[in-house]
Every structure is written in C-alpha cells, then in structure tokens.
Amino acid sequence: MVRAVVTGAAGFLGGALAHALREQGADVVALDVRRAPGVVQADISRPGTWEQALDGAELVIHAAAVGTGGVAELTPVRPGRAGAPRRVSGAEVRRVTLGGTAALLDAAARAGVARFLHLSCVDVLSRVTPRDGERAEVSRVNGPLVDESAPVGLTGDVRADALAAAEQAVGSAAAHGLGATVVRIGDAYGPRAGRWTLWPVLLMRAGRFVLVDGGRGVLSPVHVDDVVAAVTAVAAADRAAVAGQVLHVTGGEQVSAAEFFGYYSRMLDLPSPRSVPGRLLGAVDAWDRVRALGAGLAAPRSPASAGGALASGVSAGGVSAGGVSAGGGSAAAEPEPAGTAPAAPPGVASPPPVPGRPAAALVRGLGARLVAGVDPRARVDLGALGVRELTRDAGFSISRIGSLAGWSPAVPLADGMDRTESWLRERGLLGVREPSRRG
C-alpha cells in the first residue's frame, strides 16, 4: 500500500486528489491549515509535528496555497456591493506559497520521500505568446501553444511571482536529488472550483461579472477529473523520467473567454456578460496600488509597520485581489473644500487624509486621475480572476506530459461543463437569479 501525504487537502484540488488516492487504496495523510473531515490540521509553513507524517511516505503532493480565490476565500456576493475574496496580504501569500514549499521540501528530503509533486499554475509564465522565431506546437483552434520552456519571470502579481519562486525551489531540490516534479495546471474548473466556477457563477447571478476586452483572451480549461488523472499518472510514471521536470496540464482545448463563460451564462439562463476594456480594469488596479501607497505614507514609520501597509494592499490574485469594483451608487458627491486632493471615483475607497503630508495628497490625486474613466453607474467584478489570465494570446502545450507520463485529457469542455452544471444544480446554485441593481 502506497503511503502518501497531501497538503491543502481541505481545498479544491488537494481534496480531490486525497479522495482519489484513497479510492485507489493508498494510505493518505491529508494536511491543511483548516479543519475538515479526514484532514489533519497543520501549518506547513512553520515547524511542527506535521513533519512526522512524512516518515515512511513514498509520495508527497503539495497543493496548499492561499490567495487563489478558492472555496476558503468565498465571501457573500450581493448585487451592488463589493464581494471580493478574503483579502490575503502579499506577505501571507509569500509565507505560505514560498515558505511552506521550502519547509515541505526540506522535510521531504530529510524523510527520504521518493516522489514530490508540486502543484503550480500557468499564471507563473511572464509571457504567454511564443517568442519570435521559436518553433511552437500549433493548436487546432487558436494557433501556437506555449510549452514548458517559456520564460518564468516577475509579473508584478504577488501570487504568480510567489508561485514562480516556489517552482524554482522545487527545481533546486530536484537538482540535489529529490524526486520532485512541478505539475503546472491550466484553468481548472468543475465541482468546488472557486476561481473558474463558483466566483463567475455567483457574480453572474448578481449581475456583476464582466468580460475583459470582449472575452477574446485565450483560456486553457481543464476539468478537475482530468487534473486528478494527470497528477496520479505522473506519480505512477518512471521516477527518473519525470524528476526535475515541469509538466503542463490542460484539457487540450483552447477556447476564448467568451466561449468558456458562455457555458455559465446558458446554465443561468442569462445574457452574456457585458464587456469592459482591460485598460479600465488596469486603472482600477492602479488605484488600489495607489491606496496602498497612500496608506504606507500615512502609517507610522516603525519597523513593524514599514512596508506592512503596502503588503496588505497588494493584490493576491490578479486585479484587485479578487474583484474589481468600479463605481458605486448614484448619490451626488459633495463638493470638496478648496485645496483638498481629488476624491476617488464612486465605489472606490480613498486613502485616509494625511494632514501635513503633501506626498500622500499627491498620490491620491494621481490615483483619482488614473481611474477617471470608471463607469460610476455599476460595479464590475472578476472575482478571483485577473486581467492577465483573461487576456492571454496563446494556450499551453501538453505534449511533454503525454510523452513522459502517458497522460492525455479525457474530459472535453462540453462534457466537463455538463458535469459542472449537474453539481451546481444539486447545490441550488443555478435555480435562483439574484436581483441586480444599478445605481
């Protein structure tokens, strides 16, 4: 009997993998910082008794993450009101994603674990367009596909950059003898998927979800059942063949964002979401960063607070951490006294006034100008998604995992969406439309 340890086992992918391994007869130790049936509560980013669980383990699957907009970060979504995922600071994202990965790698090496599978995300790629002159596999639908040799670099997104750094730590551990593999997953949807299923559905019901640039961006959806099959195939593959490798996992179909989210619109019997220019959402994201900077200027310059306000305001999963709120109610704004900084647009909170700090006032004024084009009549929201994910120019090749682990996707998008619809209906998430409201 295989002994396996799965982190993030109370979450979307970790939970699905722990369940599948148990169904296959494995002895699974499920770890998560949250309480859940069959899960051992543990914070892998800090030393603890959880390390003993790795003694005698043959397989570790690392799926723990924060700031992803998963089920643990779902918040009430109401019409006319912001309902972003639970905000996770940049410091927390780095502590769990990078610090937790490093701690787990160290414990796995000391315990002599044979296989270590690290679940990552295609968002780590700094570019999703094939470079000029490079030979790229061609998709039947959307042209060139990006393979695992694409550059990984700083993107400016805290979550993506922390994931990229964690991948580097896994690669370093593999170079030192640990049988570690990075499984880089595409746009995973299906039952319990927060980012690509629950958030869009809830926001559509509230009349607040939007398409970015008409939904022309290229998505690479993969159903959770295919993710589970791919990870278990890598775990069973020849260790020497997959150790030190990065493997892409998608459903093998590249579709436009409009087509993907159109499935949810039809499930809900709603019209297609309206479109918002990506540059507008980028301006709102810039305003969030300006607010964070203003808060940093206003904060006392103590060692504990220096940089803390900045970290707390940084997005943890794309645009505005988990939702872009652009505009708000219809009440007329009160005229400001002469000499004050320009106010933020409706629906966007202004940084606190800082008497005697011209720099903070200047930052607020510049931020107000950045978002001057925001439509004040309605809120727009992407949930846990970001503009970068929704405006890609290419899909991702999965030929490497096919050749090394013998895996290929078995759930076409239409079939996967049928399974997803059945799950949503069973839980009453499709039958009632939330009333929408415009200010």
C-alpha positions in Angstrom: 0.0 0.0 0.0 1.4 3.4 -1.0 1.7 5.9 1.8 1.0 9.5 0.5 0.9 12.9 2.1 -1.3 15.6 0.5 -1.2 19.2 1.6 -4.0 21.6 1.0 -6.3 18.7 1.4 -9.3 20.8 2.5 -9.2 22.7 -0.7 -10.3 22.2 -4.3 -7.5 20.2 -5.9 -5.9 18.9 -2.7 -9.2 17.5 -1.6 -10.0 15.9 -4.9 -6.5 14.3 -5.0 -6.7 13.0 -1.4 -10.1 11.4 -2.2 -8.9 9.8 -5.4 -5.8 8.3 -3.8 -7.9 6.8 -1.0 -10.2 5.4 -3.6 -7.2 3.7 -5.2 -6.2 2.1 -1.9 -3.4 4.5 -0.8 -2.8 5.3 2.9 -3.3 9.1 2.7 -2.3 11.6 5.4 -4.3 14.8 4.5 -2.9 18.1 5.8 -4.4 21.5 5.8 -4.4 24.6 8.0 -8.2 24.4 8.0 -10.3 21.8 9.8 -12.2 19.3 7.6 -13.3 15.7 7.9 -10.4 13.3 7.4 -7.9 16.2 7.5 -5.1 16.7 10.0 -4.8 20.4 10.9 -1.3 21.6 10.2 0.5 24.8 9.1 3.3 23.5 6.9 5.0 27.0 6.7 6.0 26.6 10.4 7.9 23.7 12.1 5.6 21.3 13.8 4.6 17.7 14.4 3.2 17.5 10.8 6.8 16.7 9.7 6.5 13.3 11.3 3.7 12.5 8.8 6.4 12.3 6.1 8.3 9.5 7.8 7.8 6.4 5.6 5.9 8.3 3.0 6.6 7.4 -0.7 4.7 10.3 -2.3 4.0 13.9 -1.3 1.6 16.0 -3.3 1.9 19.7 -2.4 -1.4 21.5 -3.2 -1.5 24.0 -0.3 -2.0 27.7 -1.4 -3.6 30.9 -0.3 -4.8 34.0 -2.2 -6.2 31.9 -5.0 -9.9 32.7 -4.5 -10.7 29.1 -3.6 -13.6 27.8 -1.5 -12.0 29.0 1.7 -11.9 32.6 0.4 -15.5 32.8 -0.9 -17.5 35.7 0.6 -21.1 36.7 0.1 -21.8 38.1 -3.3 -24.6 40.6 -3.4 -25.9 42.9 -6.1 -24.5 46.4 -5.9 -22.0 45.6 -3.2 -18.4 44.5 -3.4 -17.9 40.9 -2.5 -14.2 40.2 -3.2 -12.5 37.1 -1.9 -11.0 37.3 1.6 -8.0 39.6 1.2 -4.7 37.9 1.8 -1.7 40.1 2.2 1.3 39.7 -0.1 3.4 38.8 3.0 1.0 35.9 3.8 1.0 34.7 0.2 4.8 34.6 0.2 4.9 32.9 3.6 2.6 30.1 2.7 3.4 29.6 -1.0 7.2 30.0 -0.9 8.0 29.5 2.8 5.6 26.5 3.0 7.1 24.9 -0.1 10.6 25.3 1.2 9.7 23.8 4.6 8.0 20.9 2.9 10.8 20.2 0.5 13.3 20.2 3.4 11.1 17.8 5.5 10.6 15.5 2.4 14.4 15.4 1.8 15.1 14.5 5.4 12.4 11.8 5.4 13.7 10.3 2.2 10.5 10.7 0.2 10.8 9.2 -3.2 8.4 11.4 -5.1 7.4 15.0 -4.6 4.7 16.5 -6.9 4.3 20.3 -6.6 1.1 21.7 -8.0 1.6 25.1 -9.7 -0.2 27.2 -12.2 0.3 28.5 -15.7 0.0 32.0 -14.3 3.7 31.9 -13.4 4.7 32.5 -17.1 5.7 36.0 -17.7 4.8 35.7 -21.3 2.1 33.5 -23.0 2.9 34.4 -26.6 5.6 32.3 -28.4 8.8 34.3 -28.9 9.6 35.5 -32.4 11.3 32.8 -34.5 10.8 29.9 -32.0 9.2 26.7 -33.1 5.9 26.2 -31.4 3.4 23.4 -31.4 0.2 24.6 -33.2 -3.3 24.3 -31.7 -6.1 23.1 -33.9 -8.2 26.0 -32.5 -6.0 29.0 -31.7 -2.7 28.7 -33.3 0.6 28.5 -31.4 0.9 26.8 -28.0 3.4 27.7 -25.3 5.5 24.9 -23.9 7.3 24.4 -20.6 10.4 26.2 -21.9 8.6 29.6 -21.9 10.1 32.2 -19.6 9.2 32.4 -16.0 9.8 35.8 -14.5 8.4 38.7 -12.5 4.9 39.6 -13.5 4.0 42.1 -10.8 1.3 39.8 -9.4 2.1 38.7 -5.9 0.5 35.3 -6.2 2.1 34.5 -9.6 5.5 35.6 -8.5 5.4 33.6 -5.3 4.4 30.5 -7.3 7.3 31.1 -9.7 9.7 31.4 -6.8 8.3 28.1 -5.3 8.8 26.4 -8.6 12.5 27.5 -8.5 12.8 26.0 -5.0 11.4 22.7 -6.3 13.8 22.7 -9.2 16.7 23.3 -6.9 15.6 20.4 -4.6 15.3 18.1 -7.7 18.9 19.1 -8.7 20.0 17.9 -5.3 18.5 14.5 -5.6 14.8 14.8 -4.5 12.4 13.2 -7.0 10.5 16.4 -7.4 8.2 17.4 -10.3 6.3 20.6 -11.0 2.8 20.0 -12.3 1.7 23.3 -13.8 -2.1 23.3 -14.1 -4.2 25.3 -16.5 -7.6 26.9 -15.8 -9.1 24.3 -13.5 -12.8 24.2 -13.3 -15.6 21.9 -12.0 -17.1 21.0 -8.6 -15.7 23.1 -5.8 -13.6 25.2 -8.1 -13.6 28.7 -6.7 -11.6 30.7 -9.3 -13.1 29.3 -12.6 -16.5 28.1 -11.5 -18.0 29.4 -8.2 -16.9 33.0 -8.5 -18.1 33.6 -12.1 -21.4 31.9 -11.4 -22.1 33.8 -8.2 -21.1 37.1 -9.8 -23.2 36.5 -12.9 -26.2 35.8 -10.7 -25.6 39.2 -9.1 -25.3 40.9 -12.5 -21.7 42.0 -11.8 -19.4 39.7 -13.8 -17.8 41.2 -16.9 -15.8 40.0 -19.9 -12.5 41.7 -20.5 -11.9 43.1 -23.9 -14.9 41.3 -25.3 -13.8 37.9 -24.0 -11.2 37.5 -26.8 -8.5 36.1 -24.4 -7.4 32.5 -24.8 -8.2 30.1 -22.0 -6.9 26.6 -21.4 -9.6 25.0 -19.3 -9.1 21.6 -17.6 -11.8 19.7 -15.6 -10.8 18.6 -12.1 -11.2 15.0 -13.0 -8.5 15.4 -15.7 -6.3 17.2 -13.2 -6.6 14.2 -10.8 -5.9 11.7 -13.6 -2.8 13.7 -14.7 -1.3 14.0 -11.2 -1.8 10.4 -10.4 -0.3 9.4 -13.8 2.8 11.5 -13.0 3.0 9.8 -9.6 3.0 6.4 -11.3 5.4 7.3 -14.1 9.1 6.4 -14.2 10.7 8.5 -11.4 13.9 9.2 -13.5 11.8 10.4 -16.4 9.7 13.0 -14.5 12.1 14.1 -11.7 13.2 17.7 -12.3 10.6 18.2 -15.0 7.9 20.9 -15.4 4.7 19.5 -16.9 1.7 21.4 -18.2 -1.8 20.0 -17.6 -4.8 21.4 -19.6 -7.8 19.9 -21.2 -6.2 20.1 -24.6 -8.7 22.7 -25.9 -8.0 26.4 -26.3 -11.2 28.5 -26.1 -12.0 32.1 -25.9 -13.0 33.6 -22.5 -16.4 34.5 -24.1 -17.0 30.8 -25.1 -15.9 29.5 -21.7 -18.0 31.9 -19.6 -20.9 31.5 -22.1 -21.5 28.0 -20.7 -22.3 29.5 -17.3 -24.5 32.2 -18.8 -26.6 29.5 -20.5 -26.7 27.4 -17.3 -28.1 30.5 -15.5 -30.4 31.5 -18.5 -28.7 34.9 -18.6 -27.4 37.0 -21.4 -23.7 37.1 -22.0 -21.8 39.4 -19.5 -21.1 42.9 -20.8 -17.6 43.7 -21.8 -15.2 46.1 -20.1 -11.8 47.3 -21.6 -8.8 45.7 -19.9 -7.2 49.2 -19.6 -10.1 50.3 -17.5 -9.6 47.4 -15.1 -5.9 48.1 -15.1 -6.6 51.7 -14.0 -8.7 50.4 -11.1 -5.9 48.1 -10.1 -3.6 51.0 -10.2 -5.9 52.9 -7.9 -5.7 50.0 -5.4 -2.0 50.2 -5.5 -2.2 54.0 -5.0 -4.4 53.5 -2.0 -1.8 51.1 -0.6 0.9 53.6 -1.2 -1.1 56.4 0.4 -1.7 54.1 3.5 2.0 53.5 3.6 2.8 57.2 3.6 0.3 57.8 6.4 1.5 54.9 8.6 4.0 55.5 11.4 7.5 54.5 10.3 8.1 51.9 12.9 9.9 48.6 12.0 6.6 46.7 12.4 4.7 48.9 10.1 7.2 49.9 7.5 6.1 48.1 4.3 3.2 46.4 6.1 0.6 48.7 4.7 2.0 48.2 1.3 1.9 44.5 1.6 -1.7 44.5 2.8 -2.9 46.4 -0.1 -1.2 44.4 -2.8 -3.4 42.2 -5.0 -3.1 38.5 -4.2 -4.7 37.0 -7.3 -4.8 39.4 -10.2 -6.8 42.6 -10.4 -7.7 44.0 -7.0 -7.1 40.7 -5.2 -10.4 39.2 -6.2 -12.5 41.7 -7.8 -12.5 45.0 -9.4 -15.1 47.3 -8.1 -15.6 50.2 -10.5 -18.2 52.7 -9.4 -21.0 52.6 -7.0 -24.2 54.4 -6.0 -25.9 57.3 -7.7 -25.7 59.8 -4.9 -24.2 63.1 -6.0 -20.8 63.8 -4.5 -20.4 66.6 -2.0 -18.2 69.4 -3.3 -14.8 69.3 -1.7 -13.2 72.3 0.1 -10.7 74.2 -2.0 -7.2 72.8 -1.8 -8.1 69.2 -1.0 -7.0 66.3 -3.0 -9.3 64.9 -5.7 -11.6 62.2 -4.4 -11.6 58.6 -5.5 -14.3 57.6 -8.0 -17.6 56.3 -6.5 -17.3 52.9 -5.1 -13.5 53.1 -4.6 -12.4 53.9 -1.1 -10.0 56.9 -0.7 -6.9 56.7 1.4 -7.2 58.4 4.7 -6.4 62.1 4.7 -2.9 62.8 6.0 -2.6 66.3 7.3 0.8 67.8 6.6 1.8 65.1 4.1 1.8 66.6 0.6 3.2 63.4 -0.9 0.1 61.4 0.2 -2.2 64.0 -1.2 -0.3 64.0 -4.5 -0.6 60.2 -4.6 -4.3 60.4 -4.0 -4.7 63.0 -6.7 -2.8 61.0 -9.3 -4.8 57.9 -8.4 -8.1 59.7 -8.9 -6.9 60.8 -12.4 -5.9 57.2 -13.2 -9.5 56.0 -12.7 -11.3 59.0 -14.0 -12.8 56.8 -16.8 -14.5 54.3 -14.4 -18.3 54.0 -15.1 -19.9 55.2 -11.8 -23.3 53.6 -12.6 -22.5 50.0 -11.9 -19.9 47.7 -10.2 -17.8 45.3 -12.2 -16.2 42.3 -10.7 -13.9 39.5 -11.8 -14.0 37.6 -8.6 -10.7 35.9 -8.0 -9.6 36.3 -11.6 -7.2 38.9 -13.0 -6.8 40.7 -16.3 -3.6 38.7 -17.1 -5.4 35.4 -17.0 -8.3 36.7 -19.2 -6.2 38.3 -21.9 -3.7 35.6 -22.9 -2.7 35.3 -26.6 -2.0 31.6 -26.6 -2.7 28.2 -25.0 -0.3 25.7 -23.5 1.2 22.6 -24.9 0.7 19.3 -23.1 2.8 17.1 -25.3 5.6 16.7 -22.6 3.3 15.1 -20.0 1.9 12.8 -22.7 5.4 11.6 -23.7 6.7 11.2 -20.1 3.7 10.0 -18.2 1.4 8.7 -20.9 -1.4 11.0 -19.9 -3.9 12.8 -22.2 -7.1 14.6 -21.2 -10.3 12.6 -21.3 -12.9 15.2 -20.4 -13.8 17.6 -23.3 -15.0 21.0 -22.3 -18.7 20.3 -23.2 -18.7 17.1 -21.1 -16.9 18.9 -18.2 -19.4 21.7 -18.2 -22.3 19.2 -18.2 -20.7 17.6 -15.1 -20.2 21.0 -13.6 -23.8 22.1 -14.3 -25.1 18.9 -12.6 -23.1 19.7 -9.5 -24.2 23.3 -9.4 -27.9 22.3 -9.7 -27.6 19.7 -7.0 -26.4 22.5 -4.7 -29.1 25.0 -5.7 -26.6 27.5 -7.3 -28.4 27.8 -10.6 -32.1 27.9 -9.9 -32.4 31.3 -8.4 -31.3 34.5 -10.0 -30.2 37.3 -7.7 -31.8 40.6 -8.3 -29.4 43.0 -10.0 -29.4 46.7 -9.4 -27.8 49.8 -10.9 -27.1 53.0 -9.1 
